[in-house]
Amino acid sequence: MLTSAPATRRLQQTILRTAAALALVCTAAACARLAAVDSNALWKIVDMRCVPSQQATGTPGQCTVVNLDKRYAILKDIVGRSQHLLIPTDRVTGIESPFVLEPNAQDYWDDAWASRLYVEKSVKQMLPDDQLGLEINSQYRRSQNQLHIHIDCMQGSVSAALARHAKDAPGKWQWDTLDGRRYRVMRVTSLTQANNPFRIVARDNPDSQAMAMQTILVTGAGPSAQQDGWLIVNSGLDVDNGSGTAEGLLDHTCRVGDSD
């Protein structure tokens, strides 16, 4: 049976309207595919969805939270049950950006550490600070060209290994092997100002090309970072057996959150 031209046009219009409506909905699966093909996907989510929603309605839209004053958003990652990302609301490509070292740069690490509560909400329990971690990949080990700090649980074995640095003298690097890779570890007493992890790592990597090779992880030096301090874990891409990523030291299944 043949379809009339007007009926065909109505059918085409219906299909187009349906496709347009579906395009506005970013499900987890759709966002995963988007991130796989679009290295600016995170930036688009924050800049085109979350920030406008916060400005217009006072709600963060697709994000968990948008802090307009401190210029960052927190987004639940599609990987894992508890992983969240801190993403600047300014255009910042990543660890290599000079923006993170400017005198008035936001203390993103401190903000990310305060946001660990969203990991705890996901697993419905409080966790010791040495079982929580923050991480950023090198330019060559990331899929997205908008700075994002991973916030999640630590691998239990890595937390146990790092415990030997809990009493290290602050401000001094110590080399260690974690999960088969070489990293240097420094204990600090804060994550702001001179102790901002970007600034500490940049001391030995004074230009953007060198910083582009770096990966940084931050975790509590003990159960209470406020009392015990934090550990900065760092390696460079293919230097000293470094991989350019410390994300494998995190546990996106958050098995520590399953303990009673």
Disulfide bonds with the S-S distance in Angstrom:
Cys26-Cys31 1.88
Cys50-Cys63 2.10
Cys153-Cys254 1.85
